[in-house]
Structure formats: structure tokens, C-alpha cells
């Protein structure tokens, strides 16, 4: 779209790069001049939450500007955007593992079906997960949320054409889901609860479209919803404190996600009031990575973080930057060259016309 927002692109770019470094170095001993700096890369979860916020903003922004608001148009765009690159990445990972194994590995059909149906999550981090990310590619966990956020957005748009009713419904849905999460956390109430994070991005987009900047008063209900959810999740942590082993695992993980969302919202509003001072100098250049950030995100785990074909190189940091270069080239080709061509080819196909019965 023509109205691409440079700052959003920069944040998307740095979030993708940060996740790569998180999976590559956080669990390793990343040392520089004798100092262990691994702790700098411990916030990969927060980077994914930024993706949720940005995704809500982009969908809300583009949908408002779209002339064709039919379900088929909306579904087609979202489906191709998610599944064409994902299919290529899954096939690539399968091929790499098979080549390294010397034979075609078992495709894990049930796990593949679960990922195609967008039901995946990381069982080591959250309870009652339906299926794991395909072939251990853990970053794919967030795609299940993204996909169903897209579908819920259109469903709620149709069910509640009046904006006030829609906003109130979403707030109630998120809070009720958070409350139910205390007694039995599972895929559906977790999805509805996290929709509150994604919806905050939609509200940001609405405010921006109406005012060319984000106003705090437009976010009252969103921030209240986040705050109430944080209180509920804090109570959940208190009730299940014996289960808390680390901040990276449920029940603290969910609280961490929502707490960061509120903090990120506050920082964004404050930075906007400061007229985004030094933003371009600090983050602006990361917009370079935005055009291929999606494929980089879903492919880096096996192309960089867990890659091992350069183990013969004695310097792990040199090997890392070669892996990173390969991932950049691969992601760029898939997302900016192959994907647009396949999408355009599919979208130009005329639907099959079923003759009317006599």
C-alpha cells in the first residue's frame, strides 16, 4: 500500500532481527571482550508481541482504506500472505533435514495438519497445547494466533457494524477469557485473551487514520482492557505461584506479554509526544529488513539459530554471520520475488463458474 508507515517498517525490521539474535544467542554464551552479553537477547517474546501489535495496526489501517471489504477479497489476501511463504519455508526445512539425514524423513502428517489448520503452539511454555510447530520450528507458534486474529477481525466486523458495540464486545471477550484462563487455560480462551493485544493495534490504526496521530483518549477502552487483564493474570500467578519456575513459562509468561503491551503503548505515545526524536537515527535503518521480515522470522530457526552445516568453521560468530547472510538472501527471494509472482498468478485465475440449474 502506498501509505506505508516508515516507523512501523523500521520496528518490524528490528523486531525480526532481534528474534534471530534471541534464538541464536540467548541460550548460548555470547561473549564480547570477555563479557557475557546473552541477557541482551532474552526478550524474544516481547518482539513477537510487537508483531501482534503491528499486525493489528496494519490490518485495521488497510481494511479501513480498502474499497473492497468483501470476505473473499479479505480472506484471499490474508490466506496468500500467510500460506504461500509458509508452504515454501516448510518444504525448505523438510528438504534440508532430509538431505542431512540421507533419506526422506517421516513428514509428521498430524503435526503438519495441525499447523495447516493453525492450531500450533509451544507446549513447553503454555498448558493444553493442541500441537507443536512443524518440525520443531518454534517461531511458527505465533502464526496460529495471527491467522485466527485475522478471521476474528472480519467476523466481529460483520457481527457488530457499530463501532461502539464492537469495541465493547472485544473488551468483554478479552476480560472474560482472561478470567476463565485461571481455571482452565486452553487454545480458545488463550486466543480470545490475546486478541486484546492485537486489537490494541487496530485501535491505534483507527486513531491514527482519524487524526494523523494517535490520541490517548481514543485508547481508553483498550488500555483499560489491558490493565484489567493484567490484574487477572497477576491473580492467576498468585494462585499458581508453585508452577512459576521462570518468567518465560506460563503462568507468568502471559502476564509478561500483557505487561509489555501496556509498556510499549506508553512508550509509543510518549515518543510521539516527543515528535519521535532520534527515532530515525536509532531505528530508521532497520526498515531495510521489513520487506522480507516475515520469511526471515519463520525460517531463521533452521537457517540460522539451529543451522550446523558450517560447524567446520572454528569461529562460531563468523559462521553465524554467514548463516545470517544465507537467511537474508533466502528470505528476500521468497518474500519479494517468489511470493508476489505466485500470489499474482493465483489472484488472476478466474473462479470456476457453476452453471445454474434449469
Secondary structure as UniProt FT lines:
FT   TURN            2..3
FT   HELIX           6..25
FT   TURN            26..27
FT   STRAND          31..32
FT   TURN            33..34
FT   STRAND          35..36
FT   HELIX           38..41
FT   HELIX           44..65
FT   HELIX           71..101
FT   HELIX           109..116
FT   TURN            117..118
FT   TURN            123..125
FT   HELIX           134..136
FT   HELIX           138..140
FT   HELIX           141..159
FT   HELIX           163..183
FT   HELIX           187..211
FT   HELIX           216..219
FT   HELIX           220..239
FT   HELIX           241..243
FT   TURN            247..248
FT   TURN            250..251
FT   HELIX           252..273
FT   TURN            274..278
FT   HELIX           279..283
FT   HELIX           284..292
FT   HELIX           293..300
FT   HELIX           301..305
FT   TURN            309..312
FT   HELIX           316..332
FT   HELIX           333..338
FT   HELIX           339..348
//
